[in-house]
Each structure stands twice: as C-alpha cells, then as structure tokens.
Amino acid sequence: LGSGNFALALSSVISRNGYPCTILCRDSTTASHINAHHSHPKYMRDLHLPPKVTATADPAKALSDATFVVHAVPVQYSRAFLESVAPHIKSGTPVLSASKGIEVTSLGFMQDILTEVLGDRRSYAFLSGPSFAREIMEQQVTSVVIASSDRQLAEDLADVFGSSVFRAYTSQDVVGVEVGGSVKNVIALAAGMCEGLGLGTNAMSGLVTRGCAEMRRLGLYLGAEPTTLAGLSGVGDTFGTCFGPLSRNRNVGIRIGKGESLEDIRRDMSEVAEGVETAGALVELIKKRNKGYRLDLKYPIIFGVKDILDGDLDAREGLEGLMRMKLRMESYEATH
C-alpha cells in the first residue's frame, strides 16, 4: 500500500527474493508509468524496480489474492487510505506496517490505527530500523527488525524479506519498535538544528544521546522492553536518522537551524518528514498519560523541538537552553 520511496524499496526487496509484488498507487498515471518503465515518475527516478514488481490503482486487483499486505503510507494519511481499501482486504490476511509515527488526531500509533480500521481479528507486524529507501534500492546492506505479537508471522515475514543484503530480525515487542520509530524522528530534527546552528559534533552527539534517554524513558513507561530501545528500531534507527545525509528529518532540522521557516521548507518537500507532526503528537501523548508533572524537565528535547516547530521558541535559544539544564547522574530516569 503506497508508492512512496519506502514502498518502492520494500517492493524491490520482496521481488528480488522471488515473490510477485503489486504496488497499490493512488492514481492510474503513476501505476502505468511504473508498469511501462519499471521506475517511479517522481521518486528515485534513476533507479529501476525488478521486473516482478507491478503496479495498479485498483485496490480490488491489488488485494484480492494477497498473501500479505505491506502498508507504507505516511502515518497522518494512513487512516483514510486504509478505510478506502479495507473492503478489499480479506479477513485474516496479515498486515505489515512500515510507517513510523503517531497520528495527530487520535495520538495513536500504527497498531492502534490498524486495529481500529481493519479489526483485531487479524495479525499485524511492524517493520523498523535504520533503512533509507535509496540504499535499500541500491542493495546496500540494511538491517531491520520485524515485530509482532504473533511470533510465527514475524518469522514468516523475515523469511520473505530476508537476504544477504537485507537482514530481517524478529521481535515480539511491538510497543518498543513503534516508540523507537516515532521518537527517533523528533531527535533527528533536534540533531539537524544543532548541525544547522553550527554547534559542533560534540554538542550534537550529546544531544542525540540525551534524546535516546527520553526515548527510553517514554518507552519503558508505555511498556517497551529496554533491549528493544537499545536495538535496531531504537538507538540504531536514531543513529541513521540523526547522522545520515539521506534523512529528511535531519535535513529539515538543518534548514530550521540555518534560519529557514518551516512553512518554506514544507513547500519544497516532495515527501513527508514524519517528525514534524510527531513532535506535537508526542507532547500531547505524554501530557495525556501524565498529569501534574513538570514534563518539560523529563522530556526537554521532545518538548523543545515542538516549541521550535510551533514558532514559540528560537532554535538557538532552545538548544543552548538544553545545555544549561541542571546536571544529574547520567543514568537518571525520571519516574512517572
């Protein structure tokens, strides 16, 4: 489901492993171009899809015989898209989500959206980890984790996706994988701002490390396993998103740090930087789950990024303010 960069990359992985794969596009023009040229007319146009990848704009054609459904639509658009195709997904067909973030309107993760739209009588899995679409398409070695409460489904999907260049590990910690995949985008915005402001590698490394502490704090509170947050979908994905030149969230942060407005940056972007919406949703989720605490002291980076994006705080003032916060034991974990 979806025909953005990551959908194209995952379809290539599946197809190279010998499985037929159909991309469900929003419009027939894009689908026709993919079928005729084995490339997308807008995204990664210089890279070609394997011959076994086909495309259609007809959900009935794409989904009627599907063994697995892979969802790769940005979180904020996922509910409406899923509602439009739900009648065509057979009951019991497992769904794998590769979307990361929190829905602004419901403050739900993808697991919440999927079960609300498609029901709780099917199995779901969630793919995350440091995985830039272009590098996947170029068959550079990539490692991800596939999490599901259904252990057999996770293992089956790992077999479908796994290869010598696409390492698919498994987990049953869906909460940890979803929290890591959401928070890392907000940390990457902060890291990019730090870089754009020219605050130096030392400052940026410290910022990212403390951001990971906030990820761990929230994840543990929501029921995640600490090992998951220290793994591919947590710290691993954070490293890639904060320091990788292909990271949209990092690049948005850099431009904000250099003084550009978020409105102008958004106007230039062809794809979504999930962290922009996730920052505000995370703050609201944290507030909803915790009453009467100085939450900005427990999650200063998440709250600070949200305020900077909203225009309530100058980027330099916000990041330099983080450096002046009261020092504690490094292992300090605020309790809820």
Phi, psi and omega per residue, in radians:
L1 nan 2.130 -3.108
G2 1.802 2.701 -3.128
S3 -2.346 0.517 3.059
G4 -1.397 -3.018 -3.079
N5 -0.945 -0.826 -3.041
F6 -1.274 -0.594 3.059
A7 -1.083 -0.738 3.108
L8 -1.083 -0.762 -3.110
A9 -1.112 -0.804 -3.117
L10 -1.182 -0.611 3.091
S11 -1.118 -0.606 3.103
S12 -1.159 -0.735 3.125
V13 -1.056 -0.852 -3.119
I14 -1.068 -0.810 -3.085
S15 -1.147 -0.706 3.131
R16 -1.129 -0.398 3.092
N17 -1.500 0.096 3.015
G18 1.704 0.115 -3.103
Y19 -1.789 2.410 3.045
P20 -1.201 2.493 -3.068
C21 -2.482 2.314 3.121
T22 -2.012 2.243 3.079
I23 -1.599 2.206 3.071
L24 -1.637 1.915 -3.117
C25 -1.635 2.828 3.093
R26 -1.337 -0.467 -3.087
D27 -2.383 2.663 -3.068
S28 -1.251 -0.451 3.128
T29 -1.107 -0.795 3.103
T30 -1.113 -0.759 -3.141
A31 -1.067 -0.766 3.141
S32 -1.106 -0.684 3.126
H33 -1.133 -0.765 3.125
I34 -1.077 -0.760 -3.127
N35 -1.174 -0.590 -3.102
A36 -1.429 -0.627 -2.993
H37 -2.053 -0.095 -3.092
H38 0.951 0.648 3.050
S39 -2.678 2.824 3.128
H40 -1.553 2.463 -3.112
P41 -1.225 -0.240 -3.052
K42 -2.152 -0.721 -3.033
Y43 -1.814 2.338 3.072
M44 0.788 0.884 -3.034
R45 -1.107 -0.368 -3.122
D46 -1.451 -0.110 -3.122
L47 -1.935 2.494 -3.061
H48 -1.891 2.538 3.088
L49 -1.466 2.626 3.081
P50 -1.087 2.707 -3.083
P51 -1.037 -0.507 -3.094
K52 -1.330 -0.113 3.092
V53 -1.488 2.177 3.061
T54 -2.113 2.948 -3.115
A55 -2.430 2.669 3.090
T56 -2.708 2.751 3.019
A57 -1.832 0.093 -3.112
D58 -1.712 1.872 -3.099
P59 -1.080 -0.587 3.126
A60 -1.113 -0.735 3.136
K61 -1.169 -0.678 -3.085
A62 -1.298 -0.596 -2.913
L63 -1.882 -0.256 -2.999
S64 -1.058 -0.634 -3.102
D65 -1.970 0.310 -3.052
A66 -1.191 2.321 3.021
T67 -1.432 -0.705 3.037
F68 -2.316 2.620 3.005
V69 -1.984 2.230 3.120
V70 -1.907 2.099 -3.090
H71 -1.757 2.103 -3.115
A72 -2.364 0.759 3.096
V73 -1.774 2.410 3.120
P74 -0.890 2.524 -3.004
V75 -0.944 -0.782 -3.047
Q76 -1.165 -0.288 3.113
Y77 -1.881 -0.008 -2.991
S78 -1.187 -0.776 -3.056
R79 -1.033 -0.878 -3.121
A80 -1.095 -0.708 -3.136
F81 -1.145 -0.797 -3.139
L82 -1.107 -0.684 3.112
E83 -1.085 -0.602 -3.110
S84 -1.279 -0.457 -3.097
V85 -1.870 -0.140 -3.060
A86 -0.919 -0.719 -3.125
P87 -1.082 -0.312 -3.071
H88 -1.709 -0.100 3.124
I89 -1.634 2.060 -3.096
K90 -1.088 2.547 3.091
S91 -1.083 2.377 3.136
G92 1.594 -0.233 3.110
T93 -1.219 2.138 -3.127
P94 -1.178 2.611 -3.140
V95 -2.174 2.252 3.051
L96 -1.861 2.197 3.090
S97 -1.792 2.324 3.054
A98 -1.986 0.260 -3.124
S99 -1.618 2.473 -3.054
K100 -2.181 2.292 3.083
G101 2.492 -3.007 -3.131
I102 -2.219 2.327 3.123
E103 -1.221 2.229 -3.063
V104 -1.113 -0.726 -3.026
T105 -1.262 -0.617 -3.070
S106 -1.888 -0.250 -3.012
L107 1.056 0.493 3.128
G108 -1.738 2.626 2.996
F109 -1.421 3.068 -3.118
M110 -1.052 -0.608 3.100
Q111 -1.029 -0.694 3.124
D112 -1.159 -0.769 -3.124
I113 -1.109 -0.807 -3.103
L114 -1.072 -0.814 -3.103
T115 -1.201 -0.582 3.114
E116 -1.204 -0.646 -3.081
V117 -1.545 -0.757 -3.030
L118 -1.810 -0.068 3.092
G119 1.605 2.896 -3.085
D120 -1.818 0.268 -3.137
R121 -1.775 0.269 3.035
R122 -2.217 2.879 -3.130
S123 -1.612 2.517 3.130
Y124 -2.189 2.633 3.068
A125 -2.408 2.826 -3.026
F126 -2.432 2.158 -3.093
L127 -1.797 2.309 3.135
S128 -2.685 2.967 -3.130
G129 2.359 3.011 -3.133
P130 -1.250 1.745 -2.952
S131 -2.610 1.512 3.063
F132 -1.333 2.335 -3.033
A133 -1.006 -0.769 -3.103
R134 -1.069 -0.751 -3.140
E135 -1.148 -0.611 3.073
I136 -1.123 -0.807 3.136
M137 -1.067 -0.602 3.133
E138 -1.443 0.081 3.116
Q139 1.050 0.633 2.960
Q140 -1.420 2.568 -3.042
V141 -1.051 2.254 -3.102
T142 -2.348 2.446 3.099
S143 -2.114 2.280 3.131
V144 -2.325 2.993 3.022
V145 -2.183 2.432 3.067
I146 -1.979 2.040 -3.073
A147 -1.917 2.419 3.062
S148 -2.778 2.528 3.025
S149 -1.192 -0.346 3.050
D150 -1.609 1.705 -3.041
R151 -1.039 -0.677 -3.127
Q152 -1.128 -0.681 3.105
L153 -1.086 -0.771 3.125
A154 -1.032 -0.736 -3.138
E155 -1.203 -0.682 3.109
D156 -1.111 -0.748 3.133
L157 -1.196 -0.609 3.077
A158 -1.095 -0.613 3.080
D159 -1.188 -0.671 -3.139
V160 -1.169 -0.742 -3.058
F161 -1.568 -0.519 -2.951
G162 -1.194 2.493 3.074
S163 -2.796 -3.081 3.136
S164 -1.194 -0.344 -3.138
V165 -1.968 -0.086 3.090
F166 -2.306 1.653 -3.041
R167 -1.515 1.956 -3.077
A168 -1.910 1.842 3.079
Y169 -1.567 2.904 -3.113
T170 -2.131 2.763 3.132
S171 -2.725 2.759 3.006
Q172 -1.911 0.072 -3.104
D173 -1.620 1.417 -3.125
V174 -1.138 -0.714 -3.127
V175 -1.037 -0.834 -3.132
G176 -1.072 -0.744 -3.140
V177 -1.140 -0.714 -3.135
E178 -1.244 -0.698 3.117
V179 -1.121 -0.831 3.129
G180 -1.025 -0.779 -3.117
G181 -1.176 -0.361 3.128
S182 -1.579 -0.878 -3.047
V183 -1.176 -0.594 -3.075
K184 -1.053 -0.529 3.125
N185 -1.193 -0.599 3.113
V186 -1.259 -0.709 3.073
I187 -1.060 -0.682 -3.137
A188 -1.137 -0.631 3.051
L189 -1.053 -0.776 3.128
A190 -1.120 -0.734 3.129
A191 -1.096 -0.723 3.103
G192 -1.110 -0.725 3.087
M193 -1.048 -0.733 3.121
C194 -1.045 -0.748 3.123
E195 -1.186 -0.774 -3.138
G196 -1.093 -0.541 3.112
L197 -1.418 -0.155 3.138
G198 1.243 0.594 -3.096
L199 -1.403 -0.161 3.044
G200 1.762 2.789 -3.115
T201 -1.174 -0.655 3.126
N202 -1.033 -0.835 -3.127
A203 -1.114 -0.748 -3.111
M204 -1.147 -0.706 3.129
S205 -1.118 -0.731 3.093
G206 -1.120 -0.713 3.130
L207 -1.080 -0.799 -3.136
V208 -1.110 -0.709 3.131
T209 -1.094 -0.777 3.111
R210 -1.212 -0.522 3.035
G211 -1.107 -0.682 3.091
C212 -1.129 -0.549 3.069
A213 -1.144 -0.664 3.086
E214 -1.179 -0.681 3.072
M215 -1.031 -0.819 -3.138
R216 -1.096 -0.769 -3.113
R217 -1.027 -0.850 -3.138
L218 -1.184 -0.764 -3.115
G219 -1.049 -0.802 -3.141
L220 -1.112 -0.657 3.120
Y221 -1.121 -0.629 -3.120
L222 -1.485 -0.076 3.063
G223 1.859 0.225 3.134
A224 -1.326 2.760 3.049
E225 -1.502 2.369 -3.126
P226 -1.053 -0.557 3.139
T227 -1.167 -0.550 3.101
T228 -1.160 -0.767 -3.118
L229 -1.184 -0.395 3.080
A230 -1.582 -0.002 -3.057
G231 -1.774 -2.715 -3.018
L232 -1.060 -0.727 -3.069
S233 -1.414 -0.193 3.125
G234 -1.871 -1.652 -3.124
V235 -1.061 -0.698 -3.115
G236 -1.044 -0.876 3.139
D237 -1.183 -0.564 3.101
T238 -1.107 -0.775 3.110
F239 -0.990 -0.891 -3.099
G240 -1.072 -0.758 -3.071
T241 -1.278 -0.550 -3.122
C242 -1.405 -0.559 -3.006
F243 -2.015 -0.169 -3.084
G244 -1.416 2.331 -3.123
P245 -1.151 -0.309 3.136
L246 -1.520 -0.051 -3.062
S247 -1.274 2.063 3.104
R248 -1.145 -0.722 -3.112
N249 -1.128 -0.760 3.085
R250 -1.040 -0.787 -3.082
N251 -1.180 -0.610 3.039
V252 -1.094 -0.771 3.114
G253 -1.054 -0.737 3.118
I254 -1.025 -0.788 -3.098
R255 -1.176 -0.639 3.062
I256 -1.134 -0.741 3.117
G257 -1.067 -0.510 3.132
K258 -1.514 0.016 3.022
G259 1.824 0.023 3.120
E260 -1.318 2.655 3.107
S261 -1.457 2.617 3.117
L262 -1.077 -0.627 3.129
E263 -1.054 -0.793 3.132
D264 -1.164 -0.693 3.140
I265 -1.104 -0.791 -3.135
R266 -1.079 -0.622 -3.123
R267 -1.119 -0.525 -3.099
D268 -1.494 -0.259 -2.975
M269 -1.491 2.389 3.093
S270 -1.602 -0.371 3.099
E271 -2.311 2.860 -3.034
V272 -1.353 2.435 2.897
A273 -1.734 1.758 -2.961
E274 -0.984 -0.543 -3.077
G275 -1.069 -0.460 -3.112
V276 -1.089 -0.770 3.099
E277 -1.418 -0.606 -3.065
T278 -1.149 -0.578 -3.105
A279 -0.991 -0.892 3.132
G280 -1.138 -0.693 3.135
A281 -1.136 -0.674 3.109
L282 -1.095 -0.775 3.129
V283 -1.042 -0.786 -3.140
E284 -1.158 -0.656 3.100
L285 -1.116 -0.778 3.137
I286 -1.091 -0.758 3.119
K287 -1.114 -0.692 -3.115
K288 -1.118 -0.665 -3.088
R289 -1.462 -0.236 -3.045
N290 -2.365 2.114 -3.127
K291 -1.929 2.356 2.962
G292 1.395 0.335 3.133
Y293 -2.020 2.748 3.002
R294 -1.396 1.367 -3.026
L295 -1.191 -0.445 3.119
D296 -1.158 -0.337 3.073
L297 -1.491 -0.406 3.107
K298 -1.504 -0.548 -3.104
Y299 -2.266 1.024 -3.036
P300 -1.124 -0.575 -3.120
I301 -1.268 -0.821 3.133
I302 -1.057 -0.832 -3.137
F303 -1.150 -0.681 -3.129
G304 -1.140 -0.748 3.117
V305 -1.078 -0.747 3.123
K306 -1.037 -0.783 -3.132
D307 -1.149 -0.651 3.108
I308 -1.154 -0.782 3.132
L309 -1.102 -0.617 -3.138
D310 -1.366 -0.117 -3.116
G311 1.418 0.206 -3.137
D312 -1.554 -0.128 -3.086
L313 -2.594 2.347 3.067
D314 -1.235 2.452 -3.071
A315 -1.032 -0.825 -3.130
R316 -1.126 -0.781 3.128
E317 -1.051 -0.732 -3.116
G318 -1.156 -0.826 -3.089
L319 -1.255 -0.690 3.103
E320 -1.203 -0.500 3.064
G321 -1.129 -0.605 3.088
L322 -1.070 -0.618 -3.110
M323 -1.267 -0.246 -3.119
R324 -1.786 0.093 -3.127
M325 -1.164 2.726 3.136
K326 -1.018 2.320 -3.134
L327 -1.404 2.522 3.117
R328 -2.349 3.105 2.960
M329 -1.029 2.411 -3.075
E330 -1.039 -0.601 -3.093
S331 -1.425 0.086 -3.106
Y332 -0.983 2.272 3.050
E333 -2.187 2.012 3.115
A334 -1.167 2.339 3.105
T335 -1.593 2.758 -3.120
H336 -1.806 nan nan
